[in-house]
Every structure is written in structure tokens, then in C-alpha cells.
Amino acid sequence: MDLKQANSRSPQPTSAPWPAFLREAARTFRTTGAVAPSSRRLAERLAAPLAATGGPRRPLAVLEAGAGTGPVTRVLAGAVGPADRLDVVEINPRFVEILHGALRTDPALSAAADRIRIIPESITEMRVDHGYDVIVSCLPFTNFEPEQVRTILDRYLSVLVPGGHLTFFAYLGTHATRSLVGGRGEAARHREVTDLLEDFTRRHAGRASVVWRNLPPARVWHLRVPRHAARAADAA
């Protein structure tokens, strides 16, 4: 699989794009990687680095990777300040169309539309001309090959500013499902990705918490990349 296929409480839209999400989940499950959009609770946990920066601060550059229909984007839009910038990366053209429409019609997104840029590209191939203070990853890592996951994580480190925040998540209980449905090869791939993510969080002093109010429940990792690690990634 190519990589291309790979806080305030803002008002919610009057009609969430569930049908479109379910169609894409069925059609491209390998890259959509979910049976339902992220819950509000999961979105708020992922956006926690922005909520933690309350009070006067400098403008922040925020990146969301794998926005889907925008449940996490809505929370981020409510958390960004008037001088912040939010880049939203989504490769699926149907989701991109939904996001563009939501910038005009969704109360949370339209209120921050002048600070949001939707980028219809792969996270590993998009052009980056500045660093990001916060990266929120909604990509389904356990659906990808281990080398793809390494490439994406390296990309995150390379565009994070020294001391920047990174949050990402993985669903609970998926290893057993993969073993049952996909056999030994699929189970081995899933285990290797899980081990890779755990090693990554250990090396970067990550902490994890579980969001039970999500379908399915998810473990969220929160890392604040040390300054020396960010510089090393930039030099690589």
C-alpha cells in the first residue's frame, strides 16, 4: 500500500457526515482505519496540548494528519487562537470535499476558516516550509506496514519545532481481531507496528491514557519531543 493511500466546546454541526464516513470506511478500510468517526472525548484528548497552552502565548502552527470528516478538526478549530494556523492534511478526495464544505457550513470550522488550510496530500509528501508546534495524528497506524509507520513518525519529528507536541492514538483490542480475520501474517504485522509505536513512545518519554468513550476505545499517546531530539531529526 502506498503512503498516499495511507478548548472550548464549539457547536456541533446539525448533520454529521456519518453516511459518507461509513461509505469510505467500507470502501477504503485499510486507510480509513475506523468503523466510526472519532468521539468528542477522543478529539479533546488529542487536542490537549492546545488546551494546556491557556493564557497569553505566541502564535502556534498546528498540523492535523488524517482528518477524515473532521471530528478532531472541529475541536482543534475551537482551540486555536486568533493568530494560530491549522494545517489539515487529508489524502482521501471525498473527505477533502466534505472538509471544504464544512469550512463554509459547520459552526465550529467556519468560525476559524481564515486560520485553517486543507492540504489534499500525503503527510510524507506535502511541502513543509515551516515547523509545527503541535502535531495531531489521526492516521490508522495499525493498518499500515511497519516501514510506513517509521517513515511517518520520522516525518513528524522532522517538522516538529524543538520541544513541540505530538499526539496520536491506536484502537484497543485490534490485535485479536487481526489474528482471527487475517491469520498469522496479519497478526505479525500488527504486532510489529504495535512494538514500534511503544518503542517510539519510550524513546521520547511519551505518556498514554485510554479513552473509553469511543468506538472502539482508544489509547492516546502524548509526547513532547525533547529539543535535542527535534534538532537531530532536522539534521537527518
Buried (B, 14 or more C-beta within 10 A) or exposed (E): EEBEEBBEEBEEBEEBBEEBBBEBBEEBEEBBBBEEBBBBBBBBBBBBBBBEBEEEEEEBBBBBBBBBBBBBBBBBBBBBBEEBBBBBBBBBEBBBBBBEEBBEEBBBBBEBEEBBEBBBEBBBEBEBEEBBBBBBBBBBBBBBBBEBBBBBBBBBBBBBBBEBBBBBBBBBEBBEBBBEEEEEEBBBBBBBBBEBBBEBBEEBEBEBEEBEEBEEBBBBBBBBBBEEBBEEBBEE
